[in-house]
């Protein structure tokens, strides 16, 4: 490339005018298009890192151990692991804190991988610290602004249609409205607007027990008293022949 321009390689490095004047199409047979693009970027910025920019969280100088953490502190950390029940965040205290899946967002999160990913820098709030068990509870939604609630439209009350309802018919001449009472279909003939009479309710009456007629004293004296027949004693059976032997 430097020979095609007739200059040494040292004059080509970090010289945008010379690098952009090169005809890269003539070198596509020797190298691919993507390789030529990398060579061009290297000539413009030699020693560059081809990897993407690596974001580093800003750890607080006064927080170095679990004992330094207090509830309500807002910190930055890096997501080190994502599980089904939440995400672990490194805060720089040699112990990762847990952001439960219910604390990732105000919205419902079915999978924690949809909200965060490994290596992402996040801001969290400390909601619980247990120094003896070495447990740190964190929350991400405590820092996020709460979403506004949607106001449902109120339903308008329906107008009650009764026997006194009126129908307005426009009049073309005067522009006013003529009001006529509506006659319900259930009213009897000759009585417009009168309610239908209700049927009387019938309640069952308790039955009255009639007294039994008493028998005259003469009939009671003529009837002889009932006597139960006395059973005769059972005679002893004669001894059998087997017993006599």
C-alpha positions as a LaTeX table, in Angstrom:
\begin{tabular}{lrrr}
\hline
Residue & $x$ (\AA) & $y$ (\AA) & $z$ (\AA) \\
\hline
Unk1 & 0.00 & 0.00 & 0.00 \\
Unk2 & 2.82 & 2.39 & 0.85 \\
Unk3 & 4.61 & 1.40 & $-2.39$ \\
Unk4 & 1.51 & 2.20 & $-4.44$ \\
Unk5 & 1.71 & 5.76 & $-3.10$ \\
Unk6 & 5.54 & 5.91 & $-3.38$ \\
Unk7 & 6.08 & 6.76 & 0.30 \\
Unk8 & 7.60 & 4.84 & 3.23 \\
Unk9 & 5.39 & 3.03 & 5.75 \\
Unk10 & 6.30 & 5.46 & 8.55 \\
Unk11 & 4.66 & 8.33 & 6.65 \\
Unk12 & 1.48 & 6.27 & 6.14 \\
Unk13 & 0.85 & 5.57 & 9.84 \\
Unk14 & $-1.49$ & 8.06 & 11.55 \\
Unk15 & $-1.85$ & 10.08 & 8.37 \\
Unk16 & $-5.56$ & 10.18 & 7.44 \\
Unk17 & $-4.95$ & 11.99 & 4.14 \\
Unk18 & $-2.55$ & 9.32 & 2.88 \\
Unk19 & $-4.63$ & 6.40 & 4.25 \\
Unk20 & $-7.86$ & 7.61 & 2.62 \\
Unk21 & $-6.08$ & 8.16 & $-0.75$ \\
Unk22 & $-5.29$ & 4.44 & $-1.09$ \\
Unk23 & $-7.37$ & 2.50 & $-3.64$ \\
Unk24 & $-8.35$ & $-0.56$ & $-1.57$ \\
Unk25 & $-10.21$ & $-2.23$ & $-4.47$ \\
Unk26 & $-6.89$ & $-3.16$ & $-6.09$ \\
Unk27 & $-5.93$ & $-5.17$ & $-2.99$ \\
Unk28 & $-9.21$ & $-7.16$ & $-2.62$ \\
Unk29 & $-7.71$ & $-10.04$ & $-4.63$ \\
Unk30 & $-4.92$ & $-10.40$ & $-2.06$ \\
Unk31 & $-7.03$ & $-9.88$ & 1.08 \\
Unk32 & $-10.69$ & $-9.76$ & 1.90 \\
Unk33 & $-12.77$ & $-6.64$ & 2.34 \\
Unk34 & $-13.04$ & $-7.03$ & 6.12 \\
Unk35 & $-9.27$ & $-7.56$ & 6.43 \\
Unk36 & $-8.60$ & $-4.39$ & 4.46 \\
Unk37 & $-11.02$ & $-2.50$ & 6.71 \\
Unk38 & $-9.09$ & $-3.68$ & 9.79 \\
Unk39 & $-5.78$ & $-2.63$ & 8.21 \\
Unk40 & $-7.16$ & 0.82 & 7.46 \\
Unk41 & $-8.37$ & 1.24 & 11.07 \\
Unk42 & $-5.00$ & 0.08 & 12.37 \\
Unk43 & $-3.16$ & 2.59 & 10.20 \\
Unk44 & $-5.37$ & 5.41 & 11.47 \\
Unk45 & $-5.16$ & 4.35 & 15.16 \\
Unk46 & $-2.26$ & 1.98 & 15.76 \\
Unk47 & $-2.33$ & $-0.16$ & 18.90 \\
Unk48 & $-6.10$ & 0.07 & 19.34 \\
Unk49 & $-8.08$ & $-2.58$ & 21.21 \\
Unk50 & $-10.53$ & $-4.33$ & 18.83 \\
Unk51 & $-12.82$ & $-5.28$ & 21.71 \\
Unk52 & $-15.84$ & $-3.20$ & 22.65 \\
Unk53 & $-15.65$ & $-0.60$ & 25.36 \\
Unk54 & $-15.62$ & $-2.26$ & 28.78 \\
Unk55 & $-17.76$ & $-0.40$ & 31.31 \\
Unk56 & $-16.38$ & $-0.43$ & 34.85 \\
Unk57 & $-18.64$ & 0.34 & 37.83 \\
Unk58 & $-17.69$ & 3.13 & 40.21 \\
Unk59 & $-17.20$ & 1.58 & 43.63 \\
Unk60 & $-17.41$ & 3.78 & 46.71 \\
Unk61 & $-14.22$ & 4.29 & 48.67 \\
Unk62 & $-15.99$ & 4.02 & 52.03 \\
Unk63 & $-17.59$ & 0.64 & 51.22 \\
Unk64 & $-15.06$ & $-2.21$ & 51.29 \\
Unk65 & $-16.65$ & $-4.82$ & 53.56 \\
Unk66 & $-20.14$ & $-6.10$ & 54.38 \\
Unk67 & $-20.04$ & $-4.23$ & 57.69 \\
Unk68 & $-19.81$ & $-0.96$ & 55.76 \\
Unk69 & $-23.13$ & $-1.55$ & 53.99 \\
Unk70 & $-26.29$ & 0.05 & 55.37 \\
Unk71 & $-29.90$ & $-0.11$ & 54.30 \\
Unk72 & $-30.89$ & 2.63 & 51.88 \\
Unk73 & $-27.46$ & 3.02 & 50.23 \\
Unk74 & $-27.43$ & 3.35 & 46.44 \\
Unk75 & $-24.45$ & 1.69 & 44.76 \\
Unk76 & $-23.17$ & 0.57 & 41.38 \\
Unk77 & $-22.19$ & $-2.99$ & 40.62 \\
Unk78 & $-21.58$ & $-5.56$ & 37.92 \\
Unk79 & $-23.89$ & $-8.50$ & 37.27 \\
Unk80 & $-21.84$ & $-11.65$ & 37.82 \\
Unk81 & $-24.51$ & $-14.34$ & 37.45 \\
Unk82 & $-28.17$ & $-14.63$ & 36.41 \\
Unk83 & $-30.40$ & $-17.44$ & 37.73 \\
Unk84 & $-34.08$ & $-18.33$ & 37.62 \\
Unk85 & $-34.75$ & $-16.55$ & 40.93 \\
Unk86 & $-32.70$ & $-13.38$ & 40.37 \\
Unk87 & $-29.29$ & $-11.88$ & 39.64 \\
Unk88 & $-26.08$ & $-11.59$ & 41.66 \\
Unk89 & $-24.28$ & $-8.24$ & 41.68 \\
Unk90 & $-20.68$ & $-7.52$ & 42.70 \\
Unk91 & $-20.45$ & $-4.39$ & 44.88 \\
Unk92 & $-16.74$ & $-4.61$ & 45.67 \\
Unk93 & $-17.15$ & $-6.05$ & 49.20 \\
Unk94 & $-15.92$ & $-9.60$ & 48.39 \\
Unk95 & $-19.50$ & $-10.90$ & 48.57 \\
Unk96 & $-22.11$ & $-10.68$ & 45.82 \\
Unk97 & $-25.55$ & $-9.34$ & 46.63 \\
Unk98 & $-28.79$ & $-10.85$ & 45.36 \\
Unk99 & $-31.43$ & $-8.95$ & 43.42 \\
Unk100 & $-34.56$ & $-11.10$ & 43.60 \\
Unk101 & $-36.59$ & $-11.48$ & 40.42 \\
Unk102 & $-39.41$ & $-9.51$ & 42.04 \\
Unk103 & $-37.03$ & $-6.58$ & 42.64 \\
Unk104 & $-35.73$ & $-6.30$ & 39.07 \\
Unk105 & $-38.52$ & $-4.14$ & 37.67 \\
Unk106 & $-41.96$ & $-2.73$ & 38.44 \\
Unk107 & $-43.32$ & $-4.89$ & 35.62 \\
Unk108 & $-43.81$ & $-8.63$ & 35.82 \\
Unk109 & $-40.57$ & $-10.46$ & 34.90 \\
Unk110 & $-40.98$ & $-14.10$ & 33.96 \\
Unk111 & $-37.27$ & $-14.74$ & 33.28 \\
Unk112 & $-34.47$ & $-12.73$ & 34.93 \\
Unk113 & $-32.40$ & $-13.00$ & 31.74 \\
Unk114 & $-34.89$ & $-10.71$ & 30.02 \\
Unk115 & $-34.09$ & $-7.86$ & 32.44 \\
Unk116 & $-30.31$ & $-8.12$ & 32.98 \\
Unk117 & $-27.30$ & $-9.92$ & 31.54 \\
Unk118 & $-23.88$ & $-10.94$ & 32.80 \\
Unk119 & $-21.33$ & $-8.10$ & 32.73 \\
Unk120 & $-23.91$ & $-5.32$ & 32.78 \\
Unk121 & $-23.34$ & $-2.39$ & 35.12 \\
Unk122 & $-26.45$ & $-1.67$ & 37.17 \\
Unk123 & $-27.49$ & 0.64 & 39.98 \\
Unk124 & $-28.97$ & $-1.01$ & 43.05 \\
Unk125 & $-30.29$ & $-0.07$ & 46.48 \\
Unk126 & $-29.48$ & $-1.99$ & 49.64 \\
Unk127 & $-32.69$ & $-3.23$ & 51.29 \\
Unk128 & $-31.20$ & $-5.75$ & 53.72 \\
Unk129 & $-27.84$ & $-6.79$ & 55.20 \\
Unk130 & $-27.06$ & $-9.88$ & 57.31 \\
Unk131 & $-23.39$ & $-9.81$ & 58.36 \\
Unk132 & $-23.48$ & $-13.15$ & 60.22 \\
Unk133 & $-24.98$ & $-15.09$ & 57.29 \\
Unk134 & $-23.17$ & $-12.90$ & 54.72 \\
Unk135 & $-26.34$ & $-12.10$ & 52.83 \\
Unk136 & $-26.96$ & $-8.87$ & 50.94 \\
Unk137 & $-30.43$ & $-8.08$ & 49.61 \\
Unk138 & $-30.58$ & $-5.57$ & 46.77 \\
Unk139 & $-33.29$ & $-3.92$ & 44.68 \\
Unk140 & $-33.26$ & $-2.32$ & 41.26 \\
Unk141 & $-36.87$ & $-1.20$ & 41.06 \\
Unk142 & $-36.46$ & 0.90 & 44.23 \\
Unk143 & $-34.36$ & 3.35 & 42.18 \\
Unk144 & $-36.56$ & 3.27 & 39.06 \\
Unk145 & $-39.45$ & 5.76 & 38.88 \\
Unk146 & $-42.84$ & 4.23 & 39.48 \\
Unk147 & $-45.04$ & 3.96 & 36.37 \\
Unk148 & $-48.22$ & 6.01 & 36.25 \\
Unk149 & $-51.46$ & 4.15 & 36.78 \\
Unk150 & $-53.88$ & 4.09 & 33.92 \\
Unk151 & $-57.21$ & 5.69 & 34.76 \\
Unk152 & $-60.12$ & 3.67 & 33.52 \\
Unk153 & $-62.95$ & 5.64 & 31.92 \\
Unk154 & $-65.99$ & 5.84 & 34.12 \\
Unk155 & $-69.19$ & 4.39 & 32.77 \\
Unk156 & $-72.04$ & 6.85 & 32.40 \\
Unk157 & $-75.19$ & 5.87 & 34.34 \\
Unk158 & $-78.02$ & 4.74 & 32.11 \\
Unk159 & $-81.20$ & 6.84 & 32.12 \\
Unk160 & $-84.04$ & 5.07 & 33.94 \\
Unk161 & $-86.87$ & 4.30 & 31.51 \\
Unk162 & $-90.22$ & 4.41 & 33.35 \\
Unk163 & $-93.84$ & 5.22 & 32.68 \\
Unk164 & $-93.08$ & 8.94 & 33.03 \\
Unk165 & $-90.28$ & 8.97 & 30.41 \\
Unk166 & $-90.68$ & 11.42 & 27.55 \\
Unk167 & $-89.73$ & 11.40 & 23.89 \\
Unk168 & $-88.61$ & 14.62 & 22.24 \\
Unk169 & $-89.53$ & 15.15 & 18.60 \\
Unk170 & $-87.90$ & 18.10 & 16.83 \\
Unk171 & $-90.13$ & 20.69 & 15.16 \\
Unk172 & $-88.75$ & 22.16 & 11.93 \\
Unk173 & $-90.64$ & 25.47 & 12.18 \\
Unk174 & $-89.74$ & 26.76 & 15.64 \\
Unk175 & $-86.67$ & 24.61 & 16.43 \\
Unk176 & $-88.17$ & 23.56 & 19.78 \\
Unk177 & $-88.95$ & 20.06 & 20.96 \\
Unk178 & $-92.39$ & 18.64 & 21.61 \\
Unk179 & $-92.61$ & 16.44 & 24.70 \\
Unk180 & $-95.05$ & 13.57 & 24.64 \\
Unk181 & $-95.48$ & 11.04 & 27.45 \\
Unk182 & $-94.70$ & 7.45 & 26.60 \\
Unk183 & $-97.53$ & 5.06 & 27.36 \\
Unk184 & $-96.25$ & 1.68 & 28.58 \\
Unk185 & $-97.64$ & $-1.40$ & 26.88 \\
Unk186 & $-98.49$ & $-3.06$ & 30.19 \\
Unk187 & $-101.09$ & $-0.45$ & 31.29 \\
Unk188 & $-104.77$ & $-1.45$ & 31.08 \\
Unk189 & $-107.11$ & 0.16 & 28.58 \\
Unk190 & $-108.48$ & 3.54 & 29.64 \\
Unk191 & $-105.88$ & 4.11 & 32.36 \\
Unk192 & $-102.77$ & 5.60 & 30.78 \\
Unk193 & $-99.76$ & 5.71 & 33.07 \\
Unk194 & $-101.52$ & 3.79 & 35.89 \\
Unk195 & $-99.51$ & 0.87 & 37.33 \\
Unk196 & $-100.92$ & $-2.63$ & 37.10 \\
Unk197 & $-102.54$ & $-3.78$ & 40.39 \\
Unk198 & $-100.70$ & $-6.54$ & 42.16 \\
Unk199 & $-102.32$ & $-9.84$ & 42.93 \\
Unk200 & $-103.08$ & $-10.46$ & 46.62 \\
Unk201 & $-100.74$ & $-12.94$ & 48.20 \\
Unk202 & $-102.29$ & $-16.06$ & 49.59 \\
Unk203 & $-100.80$ & $-17.57$ & 52.73 \\
Unk204 & $-101.63$ & $-21.20$ & 53.69 \\
Unk205 & $-103.84$ & $-21.47$ & 56.80 \\
Unk206 & $-103.03$ & $-24.06$ & 59.48 \\
Unk207 & $-105.32$ & $-27.06$ & 59.70 \\
Unk208 & $-107.70$ & $-27.23$ & 62.63 \\
Unk209 & $-107.97$ & $-30.53$ & 64.45 \\
Unk210 & $-111.57$ & $-31.56$ & 65.08 \\
Unk211 & $-112.30$ & $-33.22$ & 68.47 \\
Unk212 & $-113.30$ & $-36.87$ & 68.39 \\
Unk213 & $-116.89$ & $-37.67$ & 69.47 \\
Unk214 & $-117.07$ & $-39.26$ & 72.91 \\
Unk215 & $-118.97$ & $-42.55$ & 73.35 \\
Unk216 & $-122.01$ & $-42.48$ & 75.65 \\
Unk217 & $-121.66$ & $-43.90$ & 79.17 \\
Unk218 & $-124.27$ & $-46.67$ & 78.51 \\
Unk219 & $-122.27$ & $-48.17$ & 75.61 \\
Unk220 & $-119.12$ & $-48.16$ & 77.73 \\
Unk221 & $-120.94$ & $-50.03$ & 80.56 \\
Unk222 & $-122.46$ & $-52.71$ & 78.24 \\
Unk223 & $-119.11$ & $-53.71$ & 76.71 \\
Unk224 & $-117.56$ & $-56.51$ & 78.83 \\
Unk225 & $-113.94$ & $-56.13$ & 79.79 \\
Unk226 & $-111.48$ & $-57.90$ & 77.59 \\
Unk227 & $-109.88$ & $-60.91$ & 79.25 \\
Unk228 & $-106.72$ & $-62.43$ & 77.86 \\
Unk229 & $-106.87$ & $-66.29$ & 77.58 \\
Unk230 & $-104.57$ & $-68.11$ & 79.99 \\
Unk231 & $-102.31$ & $-70.62$ & 78.34 \\
Unk232 & $-102.30$ & $-74.17$ & 79.87 \\
Unk233 & $-99.02$ & $-75.43$ & 81.24 \\
Unk234 & $-97.08$ & $-77.69$ & 78.92 \\
Unk235 & $-97.20$ & $-81.30$ & 80.04 \\
Unk236 & $-93.92$ & $-83.00$ & 80.62 \\
Unk237 & $-92.94$ & $-85.28$ & 77.76 \\
Unk238 & $-92.47$ & $-88.95$ & 78.57 \\
Unk239 & $-88.88$ & $-90.10$ & 78.87 \\
Unk240 & $-87.46$ & $-91.63$ & 75.76 \\
Unk241 & $-86.13$ & $-95.14$ & 75.46 \\
Unk242 & $-82.54$ & $-94.01$ & 75.33 \\
Unk243 & $-82.80$ & $-92.33$ & 78.71 \\
Unk244 & $-84.38$ & $-95.44$ & 80.33 \\
Unk245 & $-81.47$ & $-97.63$ & 79.30 \\
\hline
\end{tabular}
